[in-house]
Amino acid sequence: MIYQLKDKYNLDILSDGIVVQTERIKRWSNHYDFCRACGFTVNKHQAYGYCVKCFPKTLVFKKLQESYRLRNADKIRLARREYNKRAEVIEKKKARIDLRDFGGNRERAIVQAGEICQSCGLAREQSVAFYGKDLFIFRKDGDKRNNSIDNLAVLCRKCCHREIKEQNFRKATQRQGRLFEI
């Protein structure tokens, strides 16, 4: 028994039978000498023989994560709602949408228009109060890639929907006219 423990704990047996531990060997984890995936001991042990960098990539981690999500779906949904209500998150989303959809010119167009609807003159605050939405940006030429400020019109919800209907009607009549000309 003592000889089995001798290698694991680095024990020495003196001549008179006394067992002395000279130096304890520190292992990477209780059951593993190195990471099962990468084979290194540089990173800290996480679980199941994997280091901190390798464990999130394993199938074990993905199954644990999936089971947690299934058990705590309501808790996660509530946390997401609370997170999305935070002011800084709302601002980040608006900035990202502005950059993606309008090339960063949305706010510039609204400020240039005096923060009012260019058709009916409804102010930005009134638009939020009446419709629950900020002023809309309408592209005059209908081209989603044309984000120049001259092409962007600032409209309230009602006026924007009216303009979209008129634009769609014009496109439909142009298509019908082309069909009949042939």
TIDOVEX-727628 format. One line per field, with one value per residue: x, y, z of N, C-alpha, C in turn; residue number from 1; residue in one letter. Coordinates in Angstrom, 2 decimals, decimal comma. Layout:
npx c(X|...)
npy c(Y|...)
npz c(Z|...)
capx c(X|...)
capy c(Y|...)
capz c(Z|...)
cpx c(X|...)
cpy c(Y|...)
cpz c(Z|...)
num c(NUM|...)
residu c(A|...)
END
This chain:
npx c(0,83|1,87|3,89|2,45|1,36|3,67|4,74|2,71|2,42|5,02|6,67|9,08|10,74|12,24|15,20|14,50|11,82|10,04|7,73|8,12|7,12|8,58|8,37|5,56|3,91|2,44|-0,44|-2,13|-4,92|-7,23|-7,59|-6,35|-3,40|-2,91|-4,60|-7,29|-7,93|-6,15|-3,71|-2,04|-0,83|-0,96|-3,21|-5,85|-7,53|-10,80|-13,23|-14,06|-11,58|-10,74|-9,27|-9,73|-9,97|-10,54|-12,80|-15,38|-15,69|-16,36|-18,52|-19,75|-19,98|-21,76|-24,06|-24,59|-25,10|-27,37|-29,24|-29,43|-30,56|-33,05|-34,20|-34,33|-35,80|-37,80|-36,63|-34,37|-35,62|-36,90|-34,66|-33,50|-35,46|-35,37|-32,75|-32,87|-34,40|-32,80|-31,31|-28,81|-28,54|-30,67|-29,90|-27,54|-28,64|-30,22|-28,20|-26,77|-28,71|-29,17|-26,68|-26,52|-28,88|-29,17|-26,70|-25,62|-26,82|-29,36|-30,09|-28,87|-30,40|-32,89|-32,33|-31,56|-34,00|-35,32|-36,47|-39,13|-42,06|-41,79|-43,96|-46,50|-45,81|-45,67|-44,26|-41,31|-41,56|-44,34|-44,97|-43,98|-45,66|-48,28|-48,17|-46,46|-44,02|-40,86|-39,98|-40,23|-38,00|-37,92|-37,10|-36,68|-36,21|-36,57|-34,52|-32,73|-30,03|-29,16|-28,18|-27,88|-28,23|-29,85|-31,62|-33,14|-36,18|-37,92|-40,56|-43,78|-45,52|-48,03|-47,86|-45,65|-46,57|-48,51|-46,93|-45,46|-47,49|-48,26|-45,87|-45,63|-47,93|-47,27|-45,08|-46,41|-48,18|-46,36|-45,14|-47,35|-47,89|-45,60|-45,96|-48,22|-47,29|-45,73)
npy c(-1,20|1,26|1,53|1,92|4,43|5,84|6,73|8,45|10,51|11,23|9,99|9,17|6,48|6,08|4,55|3,55|2,96|5,07|7,12|9,73|12,73|14,22|16,12|17,48|16,58|18,67|18,39|18,99|18,73|16,90|14,38|14,46|15,05|16,87|18,92|17,38|18,01|20,00|19,33|20,81|22,46|25,06|26,74|27,16|24,43|23,49|21,70|18,17|17,35|19,25|22,34|25,89|27,23|25,19|23,78|25,14|24,47|21,85|18,96|18,16|20,51|21,94|20,36|20,60|23,35|23,53|22,02|23,61|25,92|24,94|24,23|26,72|28,56|30,57|32,27|33,16|34,45|36,57|37,93|38,79|40,55|42,55|43,42|44,48|46,73|48,62|51,85|52,37|50,14|50,38|52,71|51,78|49,87|51,53|53,09|51,11|50,19|52,55|52,92|50,55|50,59|53,21|54,27|55,81|58,28|58,86|60,26|62,69|63,53|63,89|65,97|67,94|68,38|69,70|68,28|67,63|66,40|66,41|66,60|66,99|68,47|67,53|67,30|65,71|64,77|64,77|62,81|60,54|60,54|60,31|58,09|56,29|55,87|56,90|59,52|58,61|57,52|58,11|56,99|58,88|58,16|55,44|53,61|51,45|51,47|54,02|56,35|59,07|62,32|64,07|62,38|61,30|61,56|63,01|61,80|61,50|58,69|58,28|59,85|58,64|56,06|56,71|57,77|55,49|53,83|55,33|55,28|52,51|52,18|53,73|52,24|49,85|50,70|51,54|49,10|47,73|49,38|48,96|46,31|46,42|47,93|46,26)
npz c(0,00|0,84|-1,03|-3,38|-3,01|-2,89|-5,40|-6,31|-4,38|-3,93|-1,89|0,60|2,12|5,11|6,66|9,17|8,83|8,78|7,09|4,90|3,39|0,76|-1,39|-2,77|-5,70|-7,97|-9,71|-12,85|-12,85|-10,75|-11,94|-14,40|-16,30|-18,26|-20,71|-22,44|-25,04|-26,24|-25,12|-23,50|-20,48|-19,85|-19,70|-17,28|-15,63|-16,54|-16,74|-16,84|-17,81|-19,63|-20,69|-19,98|-22,44|-24,27|-23,34|-23,87|-26,55|-26,72|-27,12|-24,80|-23,29|-24,93|-24,74|-22,00|-21,91|-23,57|-22,11|-19,83|-20,93|-21,74|-19,29|-18,01|-19,57|-19,28|-17,40|-18,84|-21,00|-19,65|-18,64|-21,05|-21,98|-19,99|-20,36|-22,97|-22,53|-21,42|-21,54|-22,80|-24,41|-26,16|-27,51|-28,76|-30,50|-32,15|-33,34|-34,72|-36,54|-37,92|-39,16|-40,70|-42,34|-43,34|-43,84|-41,81|-42,00|-41,03|-38,58|-39,19|-41,38|-40,15|-38,32|-40,14|-41,37|-39,43|-37,39|-37,91|-39,67|-43,14|-44,78|-43,44|-41,18|-38,56|-35,36|-33,97|-31,28|-31,05|-32,90|-31,66|-29,45|-30,64|-32,47|-31,29|-32,39|-33,76|-36,10|-39,56|-42,18|-45,53|-48,73|-51,54|-54,23|-54,09|-54,06|-52,15|-51,69|-52,06|-49,99|-49,66|-48,20|-49,57|-50,83|-48,81|-47,14|-44,44|-42,69|-41,04|-39,58|-40,87|-43,23|-44,41|-44,98|-46,83|-48,90|-49,59|-50,59|-52,83|-54,28|-54,78|-56,35|-58,58|-59,56|-60,22|-62,25|-64,15|-64,80|-65,89|-68,05|-69,60|-70,26|-71,88|-73,99|-75,53)
capx c(0,00|2,75|4,64|1,56|1,25|4,99|4,90|1,71|2,65|6,45|7,02|10,34|10,72|13,55|15,72|13,80|10,43|9,22|7,39|8,25|6,79|9,63|7,88|4,29|3,82|1,18|-1,01|-2,96|-6,22|-7,22|-7,57|-5,69|-2,10|-2,95|-5,90|-7,60|-8,05|-4,94|-2,53|-1,20|-1,20|-0,80|-4,49|-6,45|-8,47|-12,21|-14,04|-13,98|-10,27|-10,51|-8,85|-10,70|-10,16|-11,05|-14,08|-16,56|-15,76|-16,69|-19,91|-20,24|-20,38|-22,95|-25,20|-24,88|-25,68|-28,72|-30,11|-29,66|-31,50|-34,38|-34,73|-34,47|-36,23|-38,52|-35,65|-33,55|-36,48|-37,09|-33,39|-33,33|-36,38|-34,83|-31,54|-33,24|-35,05|-31,79|-31,13|-27,60|-28,77|-31,57|-29,08|-26,66|-29,45|-30,57|-26,99|-26,46|-29,72|-28,89|-25,50|-26,81|-29,96|-29,10|-25,31|-25,33|-27,41|-30,74|-30,19|-28,50|-31,56|-33,93|-31,89|-31,60|-35,41|-35,86|-37,15|-40,57|-42,46|-41,68|-45,23|-47,59|-45,26|-45,78|-42,97|-40,78|-42,17|-45,75|-45,01|-43,81|-46,87|-49,45|-47,99|-45,55|-42,84|-40,10|-40,22|-39,76|-37,15|-38,43|-36,19|-37,47|-36,07|-36,90|-33,32|-32,27|-28,59|-28,89|-28,36|-27,49|-29,20|-30,81|-32,58|-33,90|-37,25|-38,36|-42,02|-44,44|-45,98|-49,16|-47,37|-44,73|-47,38|-49,15|-45,90|-45,13|-48,59|-48,16|-44,70|-45,98|-48,91|-46,52|-44,31|-47,34|-48,68|-45,25|-44,99|-48,50|-47,69|-44,57|-46,53|-49,16|-46,58|-45,13)
capy c(0,00|2,43|1,65|2,47|5,87|6,45|7,44|9,49|11,61|11,42|9,64|8,48|5,62|6,12|3,23|3,04|2,68|6,28|7,61|11,20|13,31|15,18|17,22|17,06|16,87|19,35|17,96|19,99|18,53|15,69|13,16|14,65|15,74|17,92|19,07|16,28|18,50|20,64|18,67|21,75|22,76|26,50|27,30|26,57|23,33|23,90|20,54|16,96|17,20|20,27|23,65|26,97|27,56|24,05|23,27|25,65|23,90|20,43|18,53|18,11|21,87|22,31|19,66|21,26|24,65|23,31|21,59|24,78|26,80|24,34|24,32|28,10|29,36|31,76|33,14|33,75|35,38|37,74|38,66|39,46|41,70|43,59|43,93|45,28|47,96|49,56|53,00|52,25|49,08|50,99|53,63|50,98|49,29|52,60|53,45|50,01|50,21|53,76|52,66|49,48|50,91|54,56|54,71|56,78|59,58|58,99|61,37|63,93|63,93|64,38|67,28|68,88|68,69|70,45|67,30|67,63|65,72|67,34|66,66|67,60|69,35|66,92|67,30|64,40|64,39|64,47|61,53|59,50|60,54|59,84|56,79|55,43|55,65|58,07|59,89|57,63|58,01|57,61|57,24|59,47|57,41|54,04|52,78|51,24|51,69|55,45|56,89|60,47|63,11|64,66|61,35|60,89|62,46|62,75|61,79|60,82|57,35|58,39|60,37|57,66|54,99|57,27|57,85|54,12|53,37|56,06|54,76|51,17|52,35|54,19|51,11|48,90|51,25|51,52|47,71|47,42|50,16|48,28|45,07|46,73|48,50|45,18)
capz c(0,00|0,92|-2,27|-4,39|-2,73|-2,99|-6,67|-6,46|-3,46|-3,81|-0,52|0,85|3,32|5,75|7,07|10,35|8,49|8,83|5,75|4,86|2,08|0,45|-2,22|-3,37|-7,12|-8,27|-10,99|-13,54|-12,23|-9,93|-12,73|-15,69|-16,26|-19,27|-21,38|-23,35|-26,42|-26,77|-24,58|-22,76|-19,10|-19,70|-19,26|-16,10|-15,85|-16,44|-16,36|-17,66|-18,41|-20,65|-20,17|-20,12|-23,86|-25,04|-22,84|-24,59|-27,90|-26,65|-27,20|-23,42|-22,93|-25,70|-24,15|-20,72|-22,23|-24,10|-21,02|-18,98|-21,64|-21,70|-17,91|-17,57|-20,71|-18,80|-16,76|-19,90|-21,73|-18,80|-18,60|-22,34|-22,02|-19,12|-21,00|-24,13|-22,08|-20,94|-22,43|-23,62|-25,39|-27,16|-28,31|-29,61|-31,57|-33,09|-34,09|-35,63|-37,61|-38,71|-39,99|-41,65|-43,29|-43,91|-43,97|-40,75|-42,33|-40,54|-37,63|-39,90|-42,19|-39,23|-37,82|-41,27|-41,63|-38,29|-36,55|-38,21|-40,90|-44,26|-45,49|-42,65|-40,16|-37,24|-34,68|-33,57|-30,00|-31,30|-33,60|-30,64|-28,62|-31,39|-33,12|-30,55|-33,23|-34,17|-37,50|-40,54|-43,26|-46,80|-49,85|-52,63|-55,49|-53,86|-54,09|-50,77|-51,60|-52,15|-48,66|-49,58|-47,43|-50,52|-51,21|-47,63|-46,71|-43,08|-42,69|-39,94|-39,97|-41,80|-44,51|-44,99|-45,56|-48,03|-49,94|-50,02|-51,44|-54,11|-54,99|-55,27|-57,43|-59,76|-60,08|-60,83|-63,50|-65,10|-65,25|-66,77|-69,28|-70,38|-70,79|-72,95|-75,14|-76,33)
cpx c(0,87|3,50|3,78|1,43|2,57|5,16|3,95|2,03|4,12|6,92|8,38|10,20|12,14|13,94|14,99|12,30|9,51|9,01|7,39|7,91|7,81|9,09|6,62|4,27|2,45|0,73|-1,86|-4,39|-6,16|-7,03|-6,79|-4,39|-2,04|-4,33|-6,08|-7,64|-6,73|-3,65|-1,61|-1,70|-1,11|-2,07|-5,04|-7,44|-9,90|-13,06|-13,79|-12,64|-9,95|-10,11|-9,94|-10,97|-10,81|-12,45|-15,30|-16,72|-16,23|-18,18|-20,55|-20,75|-21,66|-24,19|-25,58|-25,58|-27,12|-29,68|-30,41|-30,69|-32,91|-35,01|-35,07|-34,94|-36,94|-37,57|-34,79|-34,36|-36,68|-35,82|-33,14|-34,22|-35,83|-33,59|-31,89|-33,96|-34,05|-31,50|-29,91|-27,75|-29,66|-30,79|-28,15|-27,43|-29,82|-29,37|-26,63|-27,42|-29,49|-27,72|-25,81|-27,79|-29,81|-27,69|-24,92|-25,96|-28,81|-30,89|-29,83|-29,68|-32,66|-33,57|-31,96|-33,05|-36,07|-36,67|-38,67|-40,81|-42,44|-42,99|-46,30|-47,10|-45,37|-44,38|-42,59|-41,43|-43,64|-45,90|-44,88|-45,06|-48,07|-49,30|-47,15|-44,28|-42,16|-40,46|-39,59|-38,86|-37,62|-37,43|-36,99|-37,39|-36,37|-35,73|-32,75|-30,78|-28,23|-29,21|-27,93|-28,60|-30,24|-31,91|-33,49|-34,92|-37,70|-39,88|-42,55|-44,97|-47,06|-48,68|-46,44|-45,52|-48,07|-48,15|-45,52|-46,22|-48,53|-46,99|-44,98|-46,98|-48,23|-45,73|-45,23|-47,86|-47,59|-45,04|-46,12|-48,35|-46,66|-45,13|-47,46|-48,47|-46,02|-46,16)
cpy c(1,25|2,61|2,18|3,98|6,59|7,27|8,62|10,72|11,90|11,19|8,96|7,68|5,62|4,72|2,66|2,86|3,89|6,78|9,13|11,67|14,41|16,37|16,74|17,49|17,49|18,95|19,07|19,93|17,25|14,43|13,27|15,43|16,89|17,91|17,94|16,74|19,04|20,02|19,58|21,92|24,26|27,13|26,51|25,46|23,84|22,74|19,39|16,80|18,20|21,59|24,69|27,30|26,43|23,60|23,83|25,07|22,45|20,18|18,49|19,48|22,27|21,62|20,26|22,59|24,50|22,89|22,75|25,71|26,25|24,44|25,74|29,04|30,65|32,76|33,87|34,78|36,68|38,58|39,40|40,69|42,85|44,23|44,87|46,57|49,02|50,63|52,84|51,18|49,62|51,91|52,87|50,38|50,34|52,99|52,37|49,98|51,40|53,52|51,62|49,92|52,25|55,10|55,76|58,14|59,80|60,20|62,70|64,44|64,50|65,76|68,33|69,29|69,45|69,58|67,37|66,85|66,74|67,48|67,40|68,49|68,81|66,83|65,89|63,91|64,02|63,13|60,38|59,40|59,94|58,39|55,80|55,12|56,99|58,40|58,85|58,32|57,32|57,96|57,70|58,67|55,92|53,11|52,66|51,48|53,17|56,10|58,36|61,26|63,74|63,67|60,95|61,96|62,04|62,89|61,13|59,48|57,42|58,83|59,37|56,53|55,47|57,33|56,46|53,59|54,04|55,52|53,38|51,24|52,79|53,06|50,13|49,42|51,29|50,12|47,35|48,15|49,49|47,02|45,35|47,30|47,41|44,58)
cpz c(0,00|-0,39|-3,42|-4,23|-2,92|-4,26|-6,79|-5,61|-3,22|-2,36|-0,48|2,14|3,87|6,22|8,29|10,10|8,53|7,40|5,80|3,44|1,78|-0,33|-2,91|-4,84|-7,38|-9,66|-11,56|-13,03|-11,42|-10,75|-14,04|-15,51|-17,25|-19,93|-22,40|-24,81|-26,96|-26,25|-23,78|-21,34|-18,82|-19,14|-18,08|-16,46|-15,63|-15,93|-17,32|-18,38|-19,50|-19,99|-20,47|-21,59|-24,65|-24,60|-23,57|-26,00|-27,90|-26,75|-25,81|-23,00|-23,65|-25,17|-22,81|-20,94|-22,72|-23,00|-20,07|-19,63|-21,61|-20,31|-17,51|-18,69|-20,27|-18,18|-17,80|-20,68|-20,95|-18,75|-19,91|-22,44|-21,20|-19,74|-22,16|-23,77|-21,63|-21,99|-23,35|-24,70|-26,51|-28,08|-29,25|-30,78|-32,61|-33,95|-35,10|-36,81|-38,52|-39,66|-41,07|-42,73|-43,99|-44,03|-42,94|-40,98|-41,76|-39,62|-38,29|-40,72|-41,31|-38,70|-38,93|-41,59|-40,48|-37,34|-36,69|-39,50|-42,04|-45,03|-44,69|-41,52|-38,74|-36,61|-34,23|-32,27|-30,18|-32,02|-32,61|-29,77|-29,36|-31,86|-32,31|-31,32|-33,51|-35,63|-38,44|-41,56|-44,54|-47,89|-51,05|-53,92|-55,33|-53,85|-52,67|-50,60|-51,63|-50,80|-48,54|-48,89|-48,35|-50,90|-50,04|-47,25|-45,32|-43,04|-41,42|-40,45|-41,04|-43,19|-45,20|-45,65|-46,84|-49,19|-50,47|-50,94|-52,81|-54,94|-55,57|-56,43|-58,71|-60,39|-60,81|-62,16|-64,56|-65,66|-66,22|-68,11|-70,18|-71,01|-71,98|-74,18|-76,04|-77,18)
num c(1|2|3|4|5|6|7|8|9|10|11|12|13|14|15|16|17|18|19|20|21|22|23|24|25|26|27|28|29|30|31|32|33|34|35|36|37|38|39|40|41|42|43|44|45|46|47|48|49|50|51|52|53|54|55|56|57|58|59|60|61|62|63|64|65|66|67|68|69|70|71|72|73|74|75|76|77|78|79|80|81|82|83|84|85|86|87|88|89|90|91|92|93|94|95|96|97|98|99|100|101|102|103|104|105|106|107|108|109|110|111|112|113|114|115|116|117|118|119|120|121|122|123|124|125|126|127|128|129|130|131|132|133|134|135|136|137|138|139|140|141|142|143|144|145|146|147|148|149|150|151|152|153|154|155|156|157|158|159|160|161|162|163|164|165|166|167|168|169|170|171|172|173|174|175|176|177|178|179|180|181|182)
residu c(M|I|Y|Q|L|K|D|K|Y|N|L|D|I|L|S|D|G|I|V|V|Q|T|E|R|I|K|R|W|S|N|H|Y|D|F|C|R|A|C|G|F|T|V|N|K|H|Q|A|Y|G|Y|C|V|K|C|F|P|K|T|L|V|F|K|K|L|Q|E|S|Y|R|L|R|N|A|D|K|I|R|L|A|R|R|E|Y|N|K|R|A|E|V|I|E|K|K|K|A|R|I|D|L|R|D|F|G|G|N|R|E|R|A|I|V|Q|A|G|E|I|C|Q|S|C|G|L|A|R|E|Q|S|V|A|F|Y|G|K|D|L|F|I|F|R|K|D|G|D|K|R|N|N|S|I|D|N|L|A|V|L|C|R|K|C|C|H|R|E|I|K|E|Q|N|F|R|K|A|T|Q|R|Q|G|R|L|F|E|I)
END
